[in-house]
Amino acid sequence: MHILTQNIPVREEPKQENWLEILANAVSDPAELLKILNLSGQFHERDFAARKLFGVRVPMPFIAKMEKDNPRDPLLLQVMASHQEFLYAEGFSKDPLEEQKMAAPNILHKYRNRLLFMVKNSCAVNCRYCFRRHFPYNRSPGNKANWRKATEYIAANPQVEEVIFSGGDPLMAKDHELDWLIKQLENIPHLQRLRIHSRLPVVIPQRVTPALCETLKNTRLKTVLVTHINHPNEIDDALARAIAKLKQAQVVLLNQSVLLKNVNDDAVILKALSDKLFETGILPYYLHLLDKVEGAAHFYVSDESAVEIYRDFQALTSGYLVPKLAREIANEPNKTLYSG
């Protein structure tokens, strides 16, 4: 049984605090991260070496949600480099979803009526279980030249009804860049919906700016923002204020999680997460089984255990608070659902 920890309160952000400044000051040294949390780095030399496999990046607002003096804090485990990332695990690969062939610059056309638009190549936080931790982002930089080619591809494919902003994290783009890009998409008549998948409102709530909300409110495209929240301790007052702004901009709010060993692989934790999401104005959407990416095997929960946890979860709460348990399988036309 996991224990829900008491979050460290996030201070009221000053009006002048800028999300780009917070991003620039994100912690990239795992030793510094442990020091902030009153944890000794004495026995972590092997863990520190894993940053060579995948860099460490954690913004301060996310660190503020972690419990000090707790090396097993569920938020810390998601972002702290670990020596276990060096271990070989059968069935795990660098490209588990076979995504490294693009239909056009920045475009992954995986499904018939919708596609992924890789807006930016980096994230505000490096989650250690990320299925794109080995993705060759340098092949298609997130710039206007490539964005123009991507919109030309979308315009030439009238079956595409929905564009999904992905990455990296699409909200790493500045407000004026997103405004320009969304206006280009609005000119494509067969597009109906814009979906944005982002962890930024969680790790830097200040990213939800008035300018961003204005752009999303004024677009003709029906807009959905999918947050990525794995544990109830990630939800605090700062995130709730950001979500309230998005709701005022008429954005539909959904959440996806990944089932992670020692983080949220417990029905009580999952219920607490759904309860807190709904209280904040976000509807649970997907609970993903871990993509088998090289370096993340220590987070893996077997299918049998996942289904058992999911059944227990279903028995604890209302049906509309239970996200769909799913796995993405390479080259399949949709996600594969698992039934409790």
For each residue, the residues with C-beta under 8 A, 3 or more apart:
1: 266 268
2: 74 262 264 265 266 268 269
3:
4: 232 233 269 272
5: 67 70 73 74 233
6: 67
7: 10 65 67 233 236
8: 64 65 66 67 68
9: 236 237
10: 7 13 61 64 65 236 237 238
11: 64
12:
13: 10 17 205 206 238
14: 17
15:
16:
17: 13 14 21 22 206
18: 21 22 206
19: 22 23 200 204 206 207 209
20: 23 24 174
21: 17 18 24 25
22: 17 18 19 25 26 59 60 61 204 206
23: 19 20 26 59 124 204
24: 20 21
25: 21 22 59 60
26: 22 23 57 58 59 60 124 125
27: 32 33 36 56 57 58 59 60 63
28: 32 55 56 57 58
29: 32 33 56
30: 33 34 41 44 47 48 51 56 80 81
31: 34 35 41 44 48
32: 27 28 29 35 36
33: 27 29 30 36 37 56 58 63 76 79 80
34: 30 31 37 39 40 41 44 80
35: 31 32 38 39 41
36: 27 32 33 63
37: 33 34 63 66 67 68 69 70 73 76
38: 35 68 69
39: 34 35 68 69 71
40: 34 43 44
41: 30 31 34 35 44 45 48
42:
43: 40
44: 30 31 34 40 41 47 48
45: 41 48 49
46: 49 50 83
47: 30 44 50 80 81 82 83
48: 30 31 41 44 45 51 81
49: 45 46 52 81 83 86
50: 46 47 53 54 81 82 83 85 86 295
51: 30 48 54 55 56 81
52: 49
53: 50 81 85 86 133 295
54: 50 51 81 85 126 128 130 133 295
55: 28 51 126
56: 27 28 29 30 33 51 79 80 81 126
57: 26 27 28 79 123 124 125 126
58: 26 27 28 33 62 63 79 125 126 203
59: 22 23 25 26 27 62 63 124 125 203 204
60: 22 25 26 27 63 64
61: 10 22 64 65 203 204 205 206 238
62: 58 59 65 66 75 79 125 202 203 204 234
63: 27 33 36 37 58 59 60 66
64: 8 10 11 60 61
65: 7 8 10 61 62 75 233 234 236
66: 8 37 62 63 70 73 75 76 233
67: 5 6 7 8 37 70 73 233
68: 8 37 38 39
69: 37 38 39
70: 5 37 66 67 73 76
71: 39 76
72: 76 77 262
73: 5 37 66 67 70 76 77
74: 2 5 77 78 230 231 233 262 263 264
75: 62 65 66 78 79 231 233 234
76: 33 37 66 70 71 72 73 79 80
77: 72 73 74 80 260 262 263
78: 74 75 127 128 129 230 231 260 263
79: 33 56 57 58 62 75 76 125 126 127 128
80: 30 33 34 47 56 76 77 128
81: 30 47 48 49 50 51 53 54 56 85 128
82: 47 50 85 128 298
83: 46 47 49 50 86
84: 87 297 298
85: 50 53 54 81 82 128 295 296 298
86: 49 50 53 83 295
87: 84 297 298
88: 92
89: 92 292 294 297 300
90:
91: 292
92: 88 89 96 292 293 294 295 296 297
93: 96 292 293 294
94: 134 293 294
95: 98 99 100 134 135
96: 92 93 131 291 292 293 330
97: 131 291 328 329 330
98: 95 101 330 331
99: 95 108 110 132 135 330
100: 95 135 136
101: 98
102: 105 106 107 108 118 139 140
103: 107 108 109 115 153
104: 107 109 149 150 152 153
105: 102 140 146 149 150
106: 102 117 118 119 140 142 146 147 149 150
107: 102 103 104 115 116 117 118 150 153 154
108: 99 102 103 115 116 118 166
109: 103 104 115 116 153 157 160
110: 99 115 116
111: 114 115 333 334
112: 159 333
113: 159 160 161 162
114: 111 160 161 162 163 164 195
115: 103 107 108 109 110 111 154 157 160 162 163 164
116: 107 108 109 110 164 166
117: 106 107 150 154 163 164 165 166 170
118: 102 106 107 108 121 137 140 142 166 167 168
119: 106 142 147 165 166 167 168 170 172 173 178 181
120: 142 167 168 169 170 172 173
121: 118 137 138 140 141 142 167 168
122: 137 167 168 169 172
123: 57 126 127 130 167 168 169 172 199
124: 23 26 57 59 169 171 172 199 200 203 204 207
125: 26 57 58 59 62 79 199 203
126: 54 55 56 57 58 79 123 130 133
127: 78 79 123 130 199
128: 54 78 79 80 81 82 85 133 295 296 299
129: 78 258 260 290 293 296 299
130: 54 123 126 127 133 293 296
131: 96 97 291 293 296
132: 99 135 168 293
133: 53 54 126 128 130 293 295 296
134: 94 95 293 294 295
135: 95 99 100 132
136: 100 139
137: 118 121 122 140 141 168
138: 121 141
139: 102 136
140: 102 105 106 118 121 137 146
141: 121 137 138 146
142: 106 118 119 120 121 146 147 167 168 172 173
143: 146 147
144: 147 148 177 180
145: 148 149
146: 105 106 140 141 142 143 149 150
147: 106 119 142 143 144 150 151 181 184
148: 144 145 151 152 184
149: 104 105 106 145 146 152 153
150: 104 105 106 107 117 146 147 153 154
151: 147 148 154 155 181 184 185 188
152: 104 148 149 155 156
153: 103 104 107 109 149 150 156 157
154: 107 115 117 150 151 157 160 163 185 188 191
155: 151 152 188
156: 152 153
157: 109 115 153 154 160
158: 190
159: 112 113 190
160: 109 113 114 115 154 157 163 190 191
161: 113 114 190 191 192 193
162: 113 114 115 191 192 193 194 195
163: 114 115 117 154 160 185 191 193 194 195
164: 114 115 116 117 195 196 197
165: 117 119 170 194 195 196 197 198
166: 108 116 117 118 119 170 197
167: 118 119 120 121 122 123 142 170 172
168: 118 119 120 121 122 123 132 137 142 172
169: 120 122 123 124 172 198 199 200
170: 117 119 120 165 166 167 173 178 196 197 198
171: 124 178 196 198 200 201 207 212
172: 119 120 122 123 124 142 167 168 169 200
173: 119 120 142 170 177 178 181
174: 20 177 178
175: 178 179 209 211 212 215
176: 179 180 211
177: 144 173 174 180 181
178: 119 170 171 173 174 175 181 182 212 215
179: 175 176 182 183 211 215
180: 144 176 177 183 184
181: 119 147 151 173 177 178 184 185
182: 178 179 185 186 194 215 216 219 221
183: 179 180 186 187 219
184: 147 148 151 180 181 187 188
185: 151 154 163 181 182 188 191 194 221
186: 182 183 191 219 220 221
187: 183 184
188: 151 154 155 184 185 191
189:
190: 158 159 160 161
191: 154 160 161 162 163 185 186 188 194 221
192: 161 162 221 222
193: 161 162 163 221 222 223 224
194: 162 163 165 182 185 191 219 221 222 223 224
195: 114 162 163 164 165 223 224 225 226
196: 164 165 170 171 223 224 225 226
197: 164 165 166 170 226 228 256
198: 165 169 170 171 201 225 226 227 228
199: 123 124 125 127 169 202 203 227 228
200: 19 124 169 171 172 203 204 207
201: 171 198 204 205 207 208 225 227 239 242 243 246
202: 62 199 205 227 228 229 234 239
203: 58 59 61 62 124 125 199 200
204: 19 22 23 59 61 62 124 200 201 207
205: 13 61 201 202 208 238 239 241 242
206: 13 17 18 19 22 61 209 238 242
207: 19 124 171 200 201 204 212 242
208: 201 205 212 213 242 243 245 246
209: 19 175 206 212 213
210: 213 214 245
211: 175 176 179 214 215
212: 171 175 178 207 208 209 215 216
213: 208 209 210 216 217 245 246 248 249 251
214: 210 211 217 218 249
215: 175 178 179 182 211 212 218 219
216: 182 212 213 219 223 225 246 249 250 251
217: 213 214 248 249 250 251
218: 214 215
219: 182 183 186 194 215 216 223
220: 186
221: 182 185 186 191 192 193 194
222: 192 193 194 252
223: 193 194 195 196 216 219 250 251 252
224: 193 194 195 196 251 252 253 254
225: 195 196 198 201 216 246 251 252 253 254
226: 195 196 197 198 254 255 256 285
227: 198 199 201 202 243 253 254 255 256 282
228: 197 198 199 202 255 256 257 258
229: 202 234 235 255 257 273 277 282
230: 74 78 234 257 258 260 263 264 273
231: 74 75 78 234 263 264 269 273
232: 4 235 269 272 273 275 276
233: 4 5 7 65 66 67 74 75
234: 62 65 75 202 229 230 231 239
235: 229 232 239 240 273 276 277 280
236: 7 9 10 65 239 240
237: 9 10 240 241
238: 10 13 61 205 206 241 242
239: 201 202 205 234 235 236 242 243 280
240: 235 236 237 243 244 280 281
241: 205 237 238 244 245
242: 201 205 206 207 208 238 239 245 246
243: 201 208 227 239 240 246 247 253 280 281 282
244: 240 241 247 248 281
245: 208 210 213 241 242 248 249
246: 201 208 213 216 225 242 243 249 251 253
247: 243 244 250 251 253 281
248: 213 217 244 245
249: 213 214 216 217 245 246
250: 216 217 223 247
251: 213 216 217 223 224 225 246 247
252: 222 223 224 225
253: 224 225 227 243 246 247 281 282 283
254: 224 225 226 227 282 283 284 285
255: 226 227 228 229 277 282 283 284 285 323
256: 197 226 227 228 285 286 287 288 323
257: 228 229 230 264 270 273 284 286 287 288 323
258: 129 228 230 287 288 289 290 299
259: 264 265 287 288 289 290 301 306 309 325
260: 77 78 129 230 263 264 265 290 299 301
261: 265 298 299 300 301
262: 2 72 74 77 265 299
263: 74 77 78 230 231 260 299
264: 2 74 230 231 257 259 260 269 270 273
265: 2 259 260 261 262 269 301 305 306 309
266: 1 2 269 270 309
267: 270 271 309 310 312 313 315 316
268: 1 2 271 272 316
269: 2 4 231 232 264 265 266 272 273
270: 257 264 266 267 273 274 287 309 313
271: 267 268 274 275 313 316 317 321
272: 4 232 268 269 275 276
273: 229 230 231 232 235 257 264 269 270 276 277 284
274: 270 271 277 278 284 317 321 322 323
275: 232 271 272 278 279 317 321
276: 232 235 272 273 279 280
277: 229 235 255 273 274 280 282 283 284
278: 274 275 281 282 283 284 321
279: 275 276
280: 235 239 240 243 276 277
281: 240 243 244 247 253 278
282: 227 229 243 253 254 255 277 278
283: 253 254 255 277 278 320
284: 254 255 257 273 274 277 278 287 321 322 323
285: 226 254 255 256 323 324
286: 256 257 323 324 326 335
287: 256 257 258 259 270 284 310 323 324 325 326
288: 256 257 258 259 291 326 327 328
289: 258 259 301 303 306 325 326 327 338
290: 129 258 259 260 296 299 300 301
291: 96 97 131 288 296 327 328
292: 89 91 92 93 96 296 297 300
293: 92 93 94 96 129 130 131 132 133 134 296
294: 89 92 93 94 134
295: 50 53 54 85 86 92 128 133 134
296: 85 92 128 129 130 131 133 290 291 292 293 299 300
297: 84 87 89 92 292 300
298: 82 84 85 87 261
299: 128 129 258 260 261 262 263 290 296
300: 89 261 290 292 296 297
301: 259 260 261 265 289 290 305 306 309
302: 305 306
303: 289 306 307 338
304: 307 308
305: 265 301 302 308 309
306: 259 265 289 301 302 303 309 310 325 338
307: 303 304 310 311 325 338 339 340
308: 304 305 311 312
309: 259 265 266 267 270 301 305 306 312 313
310: 267 287 306 307 313 314 325 338 340
311: 307 308 314 315 340
312: 267 308 309 315 316
313: 267 270 271 309 310 316 317 322 340
314: 310 311 317 319 322 340
315: 267 311 312
316: 267 268 271 312 313
317: 271 274 275 313 314 321 322
318: 321 322
319: 314 322
320: 283
321: 271 274 275 278 284 317 318
322: 274 284 313 314 317 318 319
323: 255 256 257 274 284 285 286 287
324: 285 286 287 335 337
325: 259 287 289 306 307 310 337 338 339 340
326: 286 287 288 289 335 336 337 338
327: 288 289 291 335 336 338
328: 97 288 291 332 335 336
329: 97 332 335 336
330: 96 97 98 99
331: 98
332: 328 329 335 336
333: 111 112
334: 111
335: 286 324 326 327 328 329 332
336: 326 327 328 329 332
337: 324 325 326
338: 289 303 306 307 310 325 326 327
339: 307 325
340: 307 310 311 313 314 325
